[in-house]
Amino acid sequence: MSNIHAALEIGTSRTILAIGEADANGRLKMTCHAAIPSTGVRKSQILDINQATQSIRSVLKEIERKQDEVGSKITIVNALLVASGQHIRADRAEGSAQVNGHKVGQEELDEVQQRAREMPLAKDRELLDIVDQDYGLDNLGGISSPRGMAGRILKLNALHIHADANRIQDSKSAAESAHIEITESVFATTCAADAVLEDHEKKNGVLVLDLGGGSTGYSIYCDGYHVSAGVIGVGGDHITNDIAHAFQTTN
């Protein structure tokens, strides 16, 4: 059942599992999702793996219950991990290559992309995403497609989005204890931006805020490029607490 895909997010307030099915054209349609209150998680980081594992098991049971209601049955054995938390950061990366034939061809494009991806990370960091931005050719920058252009040195600007490897491993351990293998880890806010943004919004410039229970992720787009991303440790829980304090109510 390779056309079935699952995504797991272990958030501060909710643990979510979404199931999608790809059609013949490769487009993904959500067929089922479930969310249950999280335990053992604070500011999008796991503090108790056993409690987080129980949350994952509970959301799996909820998926099974919903599938039973419609007379369907899906066995989830692997999933994408949708990650957030203050430990996620983004850094600029650059790759460069000599233009051997004096005009940029596929060989130079492949080489400069590979060089941008080879930028080393610290041993305690795990790469979540690499986003290609614009190209530069000699002293000319802001190039979106350099193929066929003349020059000597081709450069590619990229954005590396990376996370604390230990925090990602905690999430993987919790999932594995619930018998789900994590196949890939991705940044939650990039996923949100891909889901809601139109090309003209990215071109004009836009800030996407992914407000969670304990943290808020952000992604910034300008001139069609993803230029910055990260997470701050303030979320919906803080706002709720402030309102409760200001109006002397329970939260």
C-alpha positions in Angstrom: 0.0 0.0 0.0 2.7 2.4 -1.1 0.1 5.1 -2.0 -0.8 5.5 1.7 1.1 8.1 3.6 1.1 9.0 7.3 2.3 12.1 9.2 2.8 12.2 13.0 3.2 15.4 15.1 3.9 15.2 18.8 2.9 18.7 19.9 2.7 20.5 23.2 -1.1 20.3 23.5 -2.0 17.6 20.9 -0.6 14.5 19.3 -1.9 14.3 15.7 -1.8 11.6 13.1 -2.9 12.2 9.6 -3.4 9.7 6.8 -3.3 10.6 3.1 -3.8 8.6 -0.1 -2.0 9.5 -3.4 -4.1 9.3 -6.6 -2.8 8.3 -10.0 -1.4 11.8 -10.6 0.5 11.8 -7.3 -1.8 14.3 -5.6 -2.4 13.5 -1.9 -5.8 13.5 -0.4 -6.3 13.3 3.4 -8.5 10.4 4.2 -8.4 10.3 8.0 -6.9 12.2 10.9 -7.1 12.1 14.6 -5.9 14.3 17.5 -5.7 13.6 21.2 -4.3 15.6 24.1 -0.5 15.2 24.5 1.2 14.1 27.7 4.9 14.3 28.5 5.5 17.2 26.1 6.4 20.9 26.8 7.3 23.6 24.3 7.1 20.9 21.6 9.9 18.9 23.3 9.4 15.5 24.9 10.1 15.4 28.6 8.7 11.9 29.3 9.1 9.3 26.5 6.7 6.8 28.1 3.9 9.4 28.3 4.6 10.5 24.7 4.5 6.9 23.6 1.1 6.5 25.3 -0.2 9.5 23.4 0.9 8.0 20.1 -0.8 4.7 21.0 -3.9 6.6 21.8 -4.0 8.5 18.6 -3.4 5.2 16.7 -6.4 3.7 18.5 -8.5 6.7 17.5 -7.5 6.3 13.8 -8.5 2.6 14.1 -11.9 3.6 15.6 -12.6 6.0 12.8 -11.6 3.5 10.2 -13.9 0.9 11.7 -16.8 3.3 11.5 -16.4 3.6 7.7 -15.7 -0.1 7.2 -12.0 0.4 6.4 -8.8 -0.8 7.9 -5.3 0.7 7.5 -2.2 -0.6 9.3 0.2 2.2 10.0 3.8 1.0 10.3 5.7 4.1 9.3 5.2 7.9 9.2 6.8 11.2 8.6 7.7 13.1 11.7 6.5 16.7 11.7 8.8 18.5 14.1 8.8 21.8 15.9 10.5 23.3 19.0 13.0 26.0 19.8 15.9 23.8 18.9 15.0 24.2 15.2 17.1 26.8 13.3 17.9 27.8 9.7 21.3 28.9 8.3 22.3 30.1 4.9 24.4 27.8 2.8 26.2 28.3 -0.5 27.6 26.1 -3.2 29.8 27.1 -6.1 31.1 25.6 -9.3 33.3 26.5 -12.2 31.5 27.0 -15.5 33.7 24.9 -17.7 32.0 25.6 -21.1 31.6 29.3 -20.3 27.8 28.7 -20.4 25.8 27.1 -17.6 24.6 23.6 -18.3 23.1 20.7 -16.4 26.5 19.6 -15.2 27.2 22.9 -13.5 23.7 23.0 -12.0 24.0 19.5 -10.6 27.5 20.3 -9.1 26.4 23.6 -7.5 23.4 22.0 -5.9 25.5 19.1 -4.6 28.0 21.6 -3.1 25.2 23.5 -1.4 24.0 20.2 0.2 27.5 19.3 1.4 27.8 22.1 3.9 28.6 20.4 7.2 26.4 20.5 10.3 27.5 20.1 13.9 27.4 16.5 15.0 24.5 17.2 17.3 22.3 18.7 14.5 20.0 16.9 12.1 19.0 18.3 8.7 15.3 18.6 8.2 15.2 20.4 4.8 17.4 22.1 2.2 15.7 24.9 0.3 17.3 26.2 -2.9 17.1 30.0 -3.3 18.6 32.2 -6.0 21.8 31.8 -8.1 24.7 34.1 -8.7 26.9 34.2 -11.7 30.2 36.1 -11.3 29.0 39.5 -10.0 25.3 39.1 -11.0 22.9 37.9 -8.3 19.2 37.1 -7.9 19.1 34.7 -10.9 16.2 32.2 -10.8 17.4 30.1 -13.8 21.0 30.4 -14.9 20.9 27.7 -17.6 22.5 28.9 -20.8 24.0 32.1 -19.2 27.6 32.9 -19.7 30.1 33.3 -16.9 32.9 31.8 -14.9 31.7 31.0 -11.4 28.2 29.8 -10.6 26.9 30.1 -7.1 23.7 28.8 -5.4 22.3 30.2 -2.2 20.3 27.8 -0.1 18.7 27.5 3.3 19.5 24.6 5.7 16.7 24.0 8.3 18.1 21.8 11.0 17.2 20.5 14.5 18.8 19.2 17.7 19.4 15.5 16.7 18.8 14.3 20.3 15.3 15.9 20.4 14.4 14.3 17.1 15.7 11.0 18.4 13.4 11.3 21.4 10.4 11.6 19.1 11.6 8.7 17.0 12.1 6.6 20.1 8.5 7.4 21.3 7.2 6.5 17.9 9.2 3.3 17.7 7.9 2.2 21.1 4.4 2.6 19.6 5.5 0.4 16.6 5.8 3.3 14.1 9.0 3.7 12.1 9.9 7.3 11.3 11.0 7.5 7.7 11.8 11.2 7.5 11.7 14.3 9.7 10.3 17.6 8.4 9.8 21.1 9.8 6.1 21.7 10.7 6.0 25.4 9.6 7.4 24.6 6.1 4.7 22.0 5.8 2.1 24.6 6.9 3.4 27.2 4.4 3.4 24.7 1.5 -0.3 23.9 2.3 -1.6 27.5 2.5 0.6 29.8 0.4 0.1 30.7 -3.3 3.0 31.5 -5.5 2.1 35.2 -5.7 2.1 35.5 -1.9 5.7 34.1 -1.8 6.6 36.5 -4.6 5.2 39.6 -2.8 6.6 38.6 0.6 4.9 36.9 3.4 5.4 35.7 7.0 3.8 32.4 8.0 3.2 31.9 11.7 2.4 28.4 13.0 1.1 29.0 16.5 1.2 25.9 18.6 0.5 25.3 22.3 4.0 25.9 23.6 5.9 27.3 20.6 5.5 29.3 17.4 7.2 28.4 14.2 7.8 30.9 11.4 8.8 30.9 7.8 9.6 34.0 5.8 9.3 34.3 2.0 10.5 37.1 -0.3 10.7 37.4 -4.1 9.5 33.8 -4.3 12.2 32.4 -2.1 12.1 30.9 1.4 14.6 33.2 3.1 14.3 32.4 6.9 12.7 30.0 9.3 12.8 29.1 13.0 10.8 28.6 16.2 10.3 30.8 19.3 9.3 29.4 22.7 6.0 31.3 23.0 2.7 29.6 22.1 -1.0 29.5 22.8 -0.5 28.3 26.4 1.3 31.6 27.2 -1.4 33.7 25.6 -4.1 31.8 27.5 -2.2 32.2 30.8 -1.8 35.9 30.2 -5.5 36.4 29.5 -6.4 34.3 32.6 -4.0 36.4 34.8 -5.3 39.7 33.4 -9.0 38.9 33.9 -8.5 36.7 36.9 -10.1 33.7 35.4 -9.2 30.0 35.3 -7.4 28.7 32.1 
